[in-house]
Amino acid sequence: MSFDGIQLDQNIDVDVLIIGGGMTGLSTAYHLRDSNLKVALIDSNFILESVTTKSTGKITFLQDILMNIDDDYLDEYVQSEILASNLLEEIINTNNIDCDYMKVKHRLFSNENVYKLEKLYNKLKKYGVVFEDNYIEAVSAVFNPGKYLYGLKECCKGVSIYENTRAYEILKDGENFIVKTSGGDIRCIDVVLATHYISFLKPFFLPMRSYLEKSYLCAVKTDKIKDICGISIDDEVISYRYYKDYYIYLSECKSTSNLNSDESFEKIVKKFDDVSYVWSNKDIMTVDSMPYIGEIIPHVFCGTGYNTWGMTNGTLAGKIISDLILKTKNDYEFLNFNRMINIKNYIRFPMVINNTLASFFKTKVIKPTEKDVFYKVIDGNSVAIYNDGNSVHAVYNKCPHLKCGVVFNKTEQIWECPCHGSKFDIDGNCIEGPSNFDIKYKGSLDDMLKK
Ligand SMILES: Cc1cc2nc3c(=O)[nH]c(=O)nc-3n(C[C@H](O)[C@H](O)[C@H](O)COP(=O)(O)OP(=O)(O)OC[C@H]3O[C@@H](n4cnc5c(N)ncnc54)[C@H](O)[C@@H]3O)c2cc1C
C-alpha cells in the first residue's frame, strides 16, 4: 500500500464536503462517487491512521451492546446491523477489494452471566443465533479494515480526496458553509462530519450524551488459527480474533480517564509469553448504546457513537447520510441525533461525568508526576515535560478541546487527554481528536530547563 495522499493548497467550491476519511467518511464518499454532485473529502492525517484501522475488524450483528439496547429498538437495530454486514460484503465483492475478508463464527461468551446470554438468545434465535454451554454464536466475518479503507479510497475516483488537511472551523455563509482548513477555505452546500468525535457546530452534544472507552490490544504469534472470534459480556471485557498467523487479544476496557496506560499494557502483556505488537484504541459509547446517524442541523450530517461496532455502523452511516443528501428515502430515523432517550439510560451517567471531572482535576491540580515525566509553570503556562534520557520533550498541559491536562503514555510514546481522549505525538502534534490543534511548547527548551 502506498501513501499517495494529495494535500489541499487552495480555496475550492464543492457541493458536498466530507470531513474525515475513516469508515464513516469513506463509506459516504463511496455512495456519492457516481452522483452528479461535486464531492471532496479531507482528512487531517493519512487515510490509514484512523480509529478504524486500529480496530479488531469484526463484522457482526451479534454485539455485546445488544444487552443494553431497549427492547423497543432491538429488532430494528439488529436488522440494521445485518443489512450493514451484507452491504459491506457486497461492496468488497463488487469491487474486488483485497482486504482478507472471511466468514467466521462470532461468539458472545460469559463465565458469570450465562443467564443473560440465554435471555438474549431467546430474542435473537429468529436471526439464526445458536446457544451452547456458555456462549451464543452467529455467522459473521472478519477483515483487515486498513486494507478495506484503502480499497474504498481507490473506488472513489470521482471524489477529490485531500489528506494531511485539517478542518478548523465551520462558518455559515448565506445558504452555504465555509470550512476553514489547513490548506485553504472550502465552500460547500452540505457538510458531513465523519471525524469520529464530533466537536464542530454542536460542541456539547457528545460530552452530555456519551463517554469514551479505551481498550488495550496485543498481537501474539500462533500456529493454531481458528475460524472463530468473540467478546465476553462479563465485567472484565475480553475480545479476540485471529489474523494471518496472529492471535489478537483485547482487554482492559476503561474510560479514557484511566491515567496509567502503561500499567494496562503491562497487564495484558503479562498474559502471554511473547507479544509481537501492542496498541490502544478508543471509541465513543452513547447513553442508550445506539449510534447517532443523520442530519444534525439543515445540510450538516454526522455518523458517530458506534459503541465499538463501527465496521457495521460506519458502513450504515455512509448509506444513510448519502441517502439523505441524495434525498432518497430510508428507514433509519430511529438513529437520528434528536431521538428520545429513555431516562433510565441516564442512570449510570453521573458516574461518567464524574470520571471526566476527576480526570480534569487530577491532571490540572495533582499532576501525575514521575522521575521522567513532570510539570512546570513557565511564564504563566503549565507545561508537561518528558525526558527520554537523551532529549527533553515539552508540551502545553492544556488540551485545546475542553482545556483538560495531558498525561504521557510511555508505551506508545504519546501525550493523551484523559477527558475525551485526544492524542498528541511526543512533541505535541495532534494525531487524534477531538482536539483540532497541536500543543507543542513554543518557548525555548534551554530557558525552560533553567527555570
Ligand atoms: C479497541 C477497539 C476495537 C474495535 N473493534 C471493532 C470491531 O471489531 N468491529 C467493529 O465493528 N468496530 C470496532 N471498533 C469500533 C470502530 O473502530 C469505530 O467505531 C470506527 O472505526 C469509527 O469510525 P469513524 O469513521 O467514525 O472514525 P475514524 O476511523 O477515526 O475516522 C475519522 C477520521 O477523521 C479524521 N479527522 C478527525 N478530525 C478531523 C479534522 N478536524 N479535519 C479533518 N479530518 C479529521 C481522522 O484523522 C480520521 O481519519 C473498535 C473500536 C475500538 C476502540
The ligand as a Tripos MOL2 file, in Angstrom:
@<TRIPOS>MOLECULE
LIG
   53    58     1     0     0
SMALL
NO_CHARGES

@<TRIPOS>ATOM
      1 C1        -10.3450   -1.3900   20.6250 C.3       1 LIG1
      2 C2        -11.4120   -1.2440   19.5890 C.ar      1 LIG1
      3 C3        -11.7460   -2.3250   18.7830 C.ar      1 LIG1
      4 C4        -12.7820   -2.1960   17.8530 C.ar      1 LIG1
      5 N1        -13.1100   -3.2860   17.0840 N.ar      1 LIG1
      6 C5        -14.1880   -3.2170   16.2750 C.ar      1 LIG1
      7 C6        -14.6300   -4.3690   15.5740 C.ar      1 LIG1
      8 O1        -14.0440   -5.4430   15.6720 O.2       1 LIG1
      9 N2        -15.7270   -4.2520   14.8040 N.ar      1 LIG1
     10 C7        -16.4220   -3.0810   14.6930 C.ar      1 LIG1
     11 O2        -17.4580   -3.0590   14.0190 O.2       1 LIG1
     12 N3        -15.9760   -1.9450   15.3070 N.ar      1 LIG1
     13 C8        -14.8960   -1.9910   16.1050 C.ar      1 LIG1
     14 N4        -14.4840   -0.8660   16.7770 N.ar      1 LIG1
     15 C9        -15.1560    0.4300   16.5540 C.3       1 LIG1
     16 C10       -14.6450    1.1340   15.3100 C.3       1 LIG1
     17 O3        -13.2410    1.0450   15.2370 O.3       1 LIG1
     18 C11       -15.0450    2.6210   15.3180 C.3       1 LIG1
     19 O4        -16.3540    2.7830   15.7530 O.3       1 LIG1
     20 C12       -14.9530    3.1830   13.9030 C.3       1 LIG1
     21 O5        -13.7180    2.8310   13.3530 O.3       1 LIG1
     22 C13       -15.1360    4.6850   13.8880 C.3       1 LIG1
     23 O6        -15.0500    5.1010   12.5460 O.3       1 LIG1
     24 P1        -15.1090    6.6380   12.1850 P.3       1 LIG1
     25 O7        -15.1000    6.7600   10.7080 O.co2     1 LIG1
     26 O8        -16.2120    7.2780   12.9410 O.co2     1 LIG1
     27 O9        -13.7710    7.2510   12.8260 O.3       1 LIG1
     28 P2        -12.2630    7.1800   12.3050 P.3       1 LIG1
     29 O10       -11.9630    5.8660   11.7140 O.co2     1 LIG1
     30 O11       -11.3900    7.6510   13.4120 O.co2     1 LIG1
     31 O12       -12.2140    8.2720   11.1770 O.3       1 LIG1
     32 C14       -12.2610    9.6560   11.4870 C.3       1 LIG1
     33 C15       -11.2770   10.3820   10.5810 C.3       1 LIG1
     34 O13       -11.4850   11.7750   10.7230 O.3       1 LIG1
     35 C16       -10.2360   12.4270   10.6720 C.3       1 LIG1
     36 N5        -10.4000   13.7310   11.3440 N.ar      1 LIG1
     37 C17       -10.6390   13.9750   12.6520 C.ar      1 LIG1
     38 N6        -10.7250   15.2950   12.8810 N.ar      1 LIG1
     39 C18       -10.5330   15.9060   11.6740 C.ar      1 LIG1
     40 C19       -10.4980   17.2650   11.2580 C.ar      1 LIG1
     41 N7        -10.6650   18.2680   12.1060 N.pl3     1 LIG1
     42 N8        -10.2470   17.5290    9.9550 N.ar      1 LIG1
     43 C20       -10.0610   16.5210    9.0550 C.ar      1 LIG1
     44 N9        -10.0890   15.2150    9.4130 N.ar      1 LIG1
     45 C21       -10.3200   14.9190   10.6950 C.ar      1 LIG1
     46 C22        -9.3000   11.4830   11.4080 C.3       1 LIG1
     47 O14        -7.9480   11.7000   11.0200 O.3       1 LIG1
     48 C23        -9.8180   10.1180   10.9510 C.3       1 LIG1
     49 O15        -9.1190    9.6380    9.8200 O.3       1 LIG1
     50 C24       -13.4570   -0.9630   17.7060 C.ar      1 LIG1
     51 C25       -13.1040    0.1270   18.4960 C.ar      1 LIG1
     52 C26       -12.1050    0.0050   19.4500 C.ar      1 LIG1
     53 C27       -11.7560    1.1580   20.2940 C.3       1 LIG1
@<TRIPOS>BOND
     1     1     2 1
     2     2     3 ar
     3     2    52 ar
     4     3     4 ar
     5     4     5 ar
     6     4    50 ar
     7     5     6 ar
     8     6     7 ar
     9     6    13 1
    10     7     8 2
    11     7     9 ar
    12     9    10 ar
    13    10    11 2
    14    10    12 ar
    15    12    13 ar
    16    13    14 ar
    17    14    15 1
    18    14    50 ar
    19    15    16 1
    20    16    17 1
    21    16    18 1
    22    18    19 1
    23    18    20 1
    24    20    21 1
    25    20    22 1
    26    22    23 1
    27    23    24 1
    28    24    25 2
    29    24    26 1
    30    24    27 1
    31    27    28 1
    32    28    29 2
    33    28    30 1
    34    28    31 1
    35    31    32 1
    36    32    33 1
    37    33    34 1
    38    33    48 1
    39    34    35 1
    40    35    36 1
    41    35    46 1
    42    36    37 ar
    43    36    45 ar
    44    37    38 ar
    45    38    39 ar
    46    39    40 ar
    47    39    45 ar
    48    40    41 1
    49    40    42 ar
    50    42    43 ar
    51    43    44 ar
    52    44    45 ar
    53    46    47 1
    54    46    48 1
    55    48    49 1
    56    50    51 ar
    57    51    52 ar
    58    52    53 1
@<TRIPOS>SUBSTRUCTURE
     1 LIG1         1 GROUP 0 **** ****
